[in-house]
Amino acid sequence: MDHMYYVKNRNFWTMEVPNGLTWSLRKIWRGRDDLVDAGSTHYVFNGKYSIRNMYKILKGDTEKVDWKRLVCNNTPSPKSLFILWLAIQNRLPTKDRLISWHLDIDGTCSLCNQATESKVGQGERRLSFPEEITRAAKKCRSKKAKNKVFSLVFTEAVYQIWLQRNMKIFNNKIDTVAAVVNRILFNAAYRCSDDMSAQLV
């Protein structure tokens, strides 16, 4: 194998990192240092190697987020889930973010033409976007079919609102509310399991 050329008769754990490594081999060598620093005995449980223990040690102490299940235990399209994750992280290129990057643009929401565009669909909501996320995340904790459907539809709705926002900005077009709702329901129905489908009727 090619990687044997780099190691030859040297000790992998103590040798210098060779030049000319591919990105994947560089990752392996960096991981070696992490394993040595943490101490391999932490990964052994009852005499057996534990991937779970290794993962916990390498991950370190991280903040728990209440929206984890909304992203991890949800079944929308991958694009919808990615856009939701970006929206939760406040990483969508909304107008307030673009202005913060010193771009000279009008910050008014393209959909409502009233409020400043800050997060997807923020304009005329009763709840703020973080409150909507908290509400959806609470529903995700339940295994009831109607709550699973709510999470799925919520995710698809965020995605469709984002698409409408982009269509308005770049093409100066927007679909009717009925068309958007039908698309959300269609996408949700396509991704639903049998027990969830009855909730959409």
Buried (B, 14 or more C-beta within 10 A) or exposed (E): EEEEEBEEEEEEEEEEEBEEBEEEBEEEBEEBEEBEEBEEEBBEEEEEEBEEBBEEBBEEEEEEEEBEBBBEEBBBBEEBBBBBBBBBEEEBEBBBBBBEEEEEEEBBBBBEEEBBBBBBBBBEEEEEBEEBBBEBBBBBEEEEBEBBBBBBBBBBBBBBBBBBBEBBEEEEEBBEEEEBBEBBBEBBBEBBEEEBBEBBE
